[in-house]
Amino acid sequence: MTTHRQLIVKKISSVLEATDNSYDENLTNMLDKASRIFITGAGRSGLVARFFAMRLMHGGYEVYIVGEIVTPSIREGDLFIVISGSGETETMIAFSKRAKQVGAKMVLISTKSKSTIADMSDLVIQIGNPDQYEKIPTMPMGTTFELSTLLFLEAIVAHIIHEKGIAEESMRATHANLE
């Protein structure tokens, strides 16, 4: 009998296998060219955004979470990353419009290649294929997208660490010490 754990791992593995391998280099190039990086997402996608932002900060990037009280204004030369399964979340659309108005580059990480936010984006990273997100009783309400995106972004961080030769000691030096 297959366990729920095995079903989840199998599902996420299939989604990641269906995700284009060129995204690693494309996203890394955009991260490296950005003056600063702003990341956002609503709900659980927002939690994934926070996780990715922390890991990028450990890798030496200047990163901000949209909506935090200490987040500065976005401007030209910055990179705006939106995590939205649908690409249609109203607050994310409003943030995206503002980022485009000031001339920031934009990346959407989504289940879809076409959406309102995708139309504004410089790069759309489609996690898996749309048909892989059919309802799965053990993975309700976007779980497949969020977990797959979390692992995809962790692999991006691993790619960055490997390509740049960032030592764990260097990453530890930026890790929070007020915990």
Secondary structure, DSSP 8 states (H G I E B T S, - for coil): ---HHHHHHHHHHHHHHTS-TTHHHHHHHHHHH-SSEEEEESHHHHHHHHHHHHHHHHTT--EEETT-TT-----TT-EEEEE-SSS--HHHHHHHHHHHHTT-EEEEEES-SSSHHHHH-SEEEE-S-GGGGS--TTSTTTHHHHHHHHHHHHHHHHHHHHHHT--HHHHHHHS-S--
